[in-house]
C-alpha cells in the first residue's frame, strides 16, 4: 500500500508544478493552427509514440465542434511502412525529420513528446521544423534535455520517472483537447506575445539551431 500511495502522491505533487502558462500558450497556438488551416504534426518514441498517436486521434476527433474547422493533424508514428523505410535507408535518427521534409511548412505546428528530451530523432525533427519557421511545442520530462531550449513552448513535467512523465503527458493531451473543444472563441487562449509577428500572426522567434 505504501508503494501505491507513494506513486499517487508523486503524481499529485508533479501535477501541482505543471506550467499552466505554457499549457495555455500551447492551447492558443493549436487553436490558431486550427482556425488558420495549418497542419499539426505529433511525434515521439516508445510510450511517447503511443501518446503521440492518441493525441493526434483526439485532436482530429475529440475537438469537433459545430461551425468550427477541423484539425489537420498527422501522427508521424502512424505509418509503419514509411517509418521503417526511412529508418532502414536514412537511420532511425531521421525517421521524423525526413517525414517533415516532405510535409511541414511555415506556420505549421510540430509537437514533440519526449520523456528525456534527448531523443535524437525528435531533436532532428524539431531543428528541421524551426528551419522552415514552423512553431514547436515540447511535452518533456526530467530536466527537459536538449529539447527544452529548442522548442518555442516547453511544457515540462518535472519528474524523473518515465512512467509518471508518460502518465502526465497523456493527461496533458486530454486537458488540451478538452480546453480546445470548450473554448468559445479563438481569444479564449490567445497567442503568447512573443510568438506574434507585427501582423499578429503566429511566428516563431527562436534562432534556428545548428544542424
BELTAPE-V734699 format. One record per helix or strand. SS is the DSSP state (H for helix, E for strand). FROM is the first residue (numbers start at 0). LEN is the number of residues. Records with the same first field share a line. If there is no record, write none. Layout:
SS = FROM-LEN  FROM-LEN
//
This chain:
H = 1-15  19-16  46-15  79-11  91-3  96-7  119-12  145-4  161-21  185-4  192-3
E = 38-5  71-4  108-6  134-7  152-5  195-1  201-1
//
